[in-house]
C-alpha cells in the first residue's frame, strides 16, 4: 500500500522549493554585479592591508636589519680576504674562493629569510589582490557570455522575422505587404498624365499609424532635428540625400556603419538599439537607404508658409544587428 505524504507537507515543500529556485535565479541574474562589487571591495581591502603591512615592516625595520646582516657578511669577507693578501700563503686563492662561496651562501640565507618575512606580512594583501582580479574578470566573463547569447538570439529572431516577411509577400504580394509593414494603405485616387499625354489614375498612399513599427523608422522634423531642419522641402531632401550618400561612402570604404552614426549625421538623437544596429557589407543590401524615394509625410503646411513638408518619415533599410555578424560561423 502506497502511503501519500500529507498535503500540507507537500505544499510547504513545494513552496520552499519554488522560493529557493526563485532566489537562486535572482542571484544568478545579479551575479555580475555581485562579483564586480566584491572585486572592488577586495581590491580596496588589499590596498588597506598592504598599507598596514608596510607600516609594520617599517616599524620592525625588517629590511634595514637584513641590510645590516648583509653588510656584516660583506665586511667579514673583505677582512678575511685582506688578511690573505697581506700574508704569504700558498693556498690563498683557494681560501678566497671558499670565503666568497660562504659569503654568497650566508647572503642567500638572509635574502630567503627576508622574503619569508615579507611574504608573511603581505600574504593577505596578495590573496585579496588575486581575489579582486578573479572576481572582476569573472564578472566580465559572465557579461560577455550573456552578451553573445543575446546577440545570437536577436540575430535568430531577426532572420526569422525577415523570413516571415518574405512568406507574407508571397501570400499577399510585395506592395500589399509593404503597405502593411509601413502602416499605410491605398486610399484615394489621383489623375496624372504620362509622357505621351495619356491619362492615368493612380492610388495615393496615406499614413495611418501614429507610432513607429520598427527601430528603423524615424520622424525627421523641426522638433526632432531642430539643428538641421529648414522651412524648405527641397533643402531638407537634399540634406538627407547628402547624408545618405556619405553613409554609403563610409559603408563601402570601412565595411560597416552603425545606425547611431547616421542619426548623428541627420541630427536625430541616438538610440539604445542604434549602437548595435546598422549596415554591414555582405550581410544585406550593401547600401544605405533612408526610404526617400518612397517617403511619406504626416501633413503639409498651409500656403502662407510656402507649402513645405512638416514631417518626413524615414524608414531605413538596416541589415539588423551587425555585431551579431561577428559571431557568425564562416
C-alpha positions in Angstrom: 0.0 0.0 0.0 1.4 3.3 -1.1 1.5 6.0 1.6 0.9 9.5 0.5 2.6 12.5 2.2 0.2 14.9 3.9 -1.0 17.6 1.6 0.2 20.5 3.7 3.7 19.0 3.9 3.8 18.6 0.1 2.6 22.2 -0.4 5.1 23.5 2.1 8.0 21.7 0.4 6.8 22.8 -3.0 6.6 26.5 -1.8 10.1 26.2 -0.3 11.4 24.7 -3.5 9.9 27.5 -5.6 11.2 30.1 -3.2 14.7 28.6 -3.3 14.6 28.4 -7.1 13.4 32.0 -7.4 16.1 33.2 -5.1 18.7 31.3 -7.0 17.5 32.7 -10.3 17.7 36.3 -8.9 21.1 35.6 -7.5 22.3 34.3 -10.9 20.9 37.3 -12.6 22.7 39.7 -10.3 25.9 37.6 -10.2 27.9 40.0 -12.5 27.1 43.0 -10.2 27.8 41.0 -7.1 31.1 39.8 -8.5 32.1 43.3 -9.6 31.2 44.8 -6.2 33.0 42.0 -4.4 36.1 42.5 -6.6 36.2 46.2 -5.9 35.8 45.7 -2.2 38.5 43.0 -2.3 40.8 45.4 -4.1 40.2 48.1 -1.6 40.9 45.7 1.3 44.1 44.6 -0.5 45.3 48.2 -0.6 44.5 48.7 3.1 46.2 45.5 4.3 49.2 46.4 2.1 49.5 49.7 3.8 49.2 48.1 7.3 51.8 45.5 6.3 54.2 48.2 5.0 53.8 50.1 8.3 54.7 47.0 10.3 57.7 46.3 8.1 59.0 49.9 8.6 58.4 49.8 12.3 60.1 46.5 12.8 63.0 47.5 10.5 62.7 44.2 8.6 64.5 45.4 5.5 67.1 47.5 7.4 68.0 44.6 9.6 68.5 42.4 6.6 70.7 45.0 5.0 72.8 45.3 8.2 73.4 41.5 8.2 74.4 41.7 4.5 76.8 44.5 5.3 78.4 42.4 8.2 78.8 39.4 5.9 80.4 41.5 3.3 82.7 43.2 5.8 83.8 39.9 7.3 84.5 38.5 3.9 86.5 41.6 2.8 88.5 41.5 6.1 89.4 37.8 5.6 90.5 38.4 2.0 92.6 41.4 3.1 94.4 39.3 5.6 95.1 36.7 3.0 96.5 39.4 0.7 98.8 40.7 3.5 100.2 37.3 4.3 102.1 34.9 2.0 100.1 31.7 1.8 100.5 29.2 -0.9 96.7 28.3 -0.9 95.4 31.9 -0.7 93.5 31.7 -3.9 91.6 28.6 -2.8 90.8 30.3 0.5 89.5 33.4 -1.3 87.2 31.1 -3.3 85.9 29.5 -0.1 85.4 32.9 1.5 83.3 34.2 -1.4 81.4 31.0 -1.6 80.5 31.2 2.1 79.6 34.9 1.7 77.1 34.0 -1.1 75.6 31.2 1.0 75.1 33.4 4.0 73.7 36.3 1.9 71.3 33.8 0.3 70.1 32.8 3.7 69.5 36.4 4.6 67.5 37.1 1.4 65.5 33.9 1.9 64.7 35.0 5.5 63.7 38.5 4.3 61.5 37.0 1.6 59.8 34.8 4.1 59.1 37.7 6.5 57.7 39.9 3.7 55.6 37.0 2.4 54.0 36.6 5.8 53.3 40.3 6.0 51.9 40.7 2.5 50.2 37.3 2.1 46.8 38.6 3.0 47.2 41.6 0.7 48.3 39.3 -2.2 45.4 36.9 -1.6 42.9 39.8 -1.7 44.5 41.2 -4.9 44.2 37.8 -6.7 40.6 37.5 -5.4 39.8 41.0 -6.6 41.2 40.4 -10.1 39.4 37.0 -10.3 36.1 38.4 -9.3 36.3 41.3 -11.8 37.4 39.1 -14.6 34.7 36.6 -13.7 32.1 39.4 -13.9 33.4 40.3 -17.3 33.2 36.7 -18.4 29.6 36.3 -17.4 28.6 39.6 -19.1 30.4 38.6 -22.2 28.7 35.2 -22.4 25.3 36.9 -21.8 26.0 39.5 -24.5 27.0 36.8 -27.1 23.9 34.8 -26.2 21.6 37.8 -26.5 23.2 38.9 -29.7 22.8 35.5 -31.3 19.2 35.3 -30.1 18.5 38.7 -31.7 20.1 37.5 -34.9 17.9 34.4 -34.9 14.8 36.4 -34.3 15.8 39.0 -37.0 16.3 36.2 -39.6 13.0 34.6 -38.6 11.2 37.9 -39.0 12.8 38.6 -42.4 11.8 35.1 -43.5 8.2 35.8 -42.2 8.1 39.0 -44.3 9.1 37.0 -47.4 6.3 34.5 -46.8 3.8 37.3 -46.4 5.0 38.9 -49.6 4.5 35.7 -51.5 1.0 35.3 -50.0 -0.4 38.9 -50.4 2.0 40.5 -52.8 5.0 42.7 -52.3 3.2 46.0 -52.5 0.4 45.0 -50.1 3.0 43.6 -47.6 4.9 46.9 -47.9 1.8 48.9 -47.0 1.2 46.6 -44.0 4.8 47.0 -42.8 4.9 50.8 -43.2 1.4 51.2 -41.8 0.0 52.8 -44.9 -3.0 51.9 -47.1 -4.1 52.7 -50.5 -6.7 55.5 -50.2 -7.9 58.0 -52.8 -7.1 58.3 -56.5 -5.1 60.9 -58.4 -5.2 61.5 -62.1 -1.8 62.0 -63.8 -0.6 62.1 -67.4 2.4 60.2 -68.7 5.0 61.5 -71.1 2.7 60.7 -74.1 -0.2 62.6 -72.6 -2.2 59.6 -71.8 -4.4 60.0 -68.7 -3.8 57.5 -65.9 -5.4 57.0 -62.5 -3.1 56.0 -59.6 -3.9 55.4 -55.9 -2.4 57.5 -53.1 -0.7 56.2 -50.1 -1.6 57.9 -46.8 -0.1 57.3 -43.4 -2.5 55.6 -40.9 -0.3 54.6 -37.9 0.7 57.0 -35.1 3.8 55.3 -33.7 6.9 53.5 -35.1 6.5 50.0 -36.4 10.3 49.2 -36.1 13.5 50.6 -34.7 14.4 51.6 -38.3 11.7 54.3 -38.5 12.2 57.9 -37.6 10.3 61.2 -37.9 12.5 64.0 -39.1 11.0 67.4 -38.5 11.6 70.7 -36.8 11.1 69.2 -33.3 13.3 66.1 -33.7 16.1 67.7 -35.7 15.9 71.5 -35.0 19.6 72.0 -35.9 19.2 70.7 -39.5 15.6 71.3 -40.3 14.8 74.2 -42.7 11.5 75.6 -43.9 12.3 74.4 -47.4 11.4 70.9 -48.6 14.0 70.9 -51.4 16.7 71.7 -49.0 15.6 69.1 -46.5 15.5 66.3 -49.0 18.9 67.5 -50.5 20.4 67.4 -47.0 19.1 63.9 -46.2 20.3 62.6 -49.6 23.7 64.1 -48.9 24.0 62.3 -45.5 22.7 59.1 -47.2 25.5 59.3 -49.8 28.1 59.9 -47.1 26.8 56.9 -45.2 27.1 54.8 -48.4 30.7 56.0 -49.0 31.5 55.2 -45.4 30.0 51.7 -45.7 31.9 50.8 -48.9 35.2 52.2 -47.5 35.0 50.9 -43.9 32.7 47.9 -44.4 30.1 48.8 -41.8 28.1 51.7 -40.5 26.2 51.9 -37.2 22.7 53.4 -37.1 23.8 55.9 -34.4 26.4 57.3 -36.7 23.7 58.0 -39.3 21.4 59.5 -36.6 24.3 61.8 -35.6 24.6 62.9 -39.2 21.0 63.9 -39.7 20.7 65.4 -36.3 18.4 62.9 -34.5 19.1 61.6 -31.0 20.9 58.3 -30.6 19.0 55.2 -29.6 20.0 52.3 -27.4 19.4 49.9 -30.4 21.5 52.1 -32.7 24.8 51.1 -31.0 24.4 47.6 -32.5 22.0 48.0 -35.4 23.4 49.2 -38.8 24.7 48.1 -42.2 27.5 45.7 -43.0 29.0 44.7 -46.3 28.0 41.1 -47.3 25.1 41.0 -44.8 22.2 42.7 -46.6 21.7 45.2 -49.5 25.2 46.6 -49.3 23.9 50.1 -49.5 22.2 52.6 -47.1 18.7 53.8 -48.0 16.6 56.2 -45.9 13.5 55.4 -47.9 13.5 58.8 -49.5 12.2 57.5 -52.8 9.0 56.2 -51.2 8.8 58.6 -48.2 5.5 59.9 -46.9 4.6 62.8 -44.7 2.2 63.5 -41.9 0.8 66.7 -43.4 1.6 69.8 -45.4 1.7 73.3 -44.0 -0.6 76.0 -45.3 0.2 78.1 -48.4 1.3 81.0 -46.3 4.4 79.0 -45.3 5.3 78.1 -48.9 3.8 74.6 -48.6 6.9 72.9 -47.1 6.6 69.5 -45.6 6.1 69.5 -41.8 7.5 66.0 -41.3 9.5 63.5 -43.3 9.1 59.9 -42.2 12.3 57.8 -42.7 12.3 54.0 -42.9 16.0 52.9 -43.1 17.0 49.6 -44.6 19.3 48.5 -41.8 20.7 45.0 -42.1 20.0 44.3 -38.4 22.4 43.7 -35.5 25.7 43.9 -37.3 27.5 42.9 -34.1 25.9 39.5 -34.3 27.6 39.1 -37.7 30.9 39.0 -35.8 29.8 35.7 -34.2 28.5 34.1 -37.4 30.2 30.9 -38.3 32.1 31.1 -41.6 
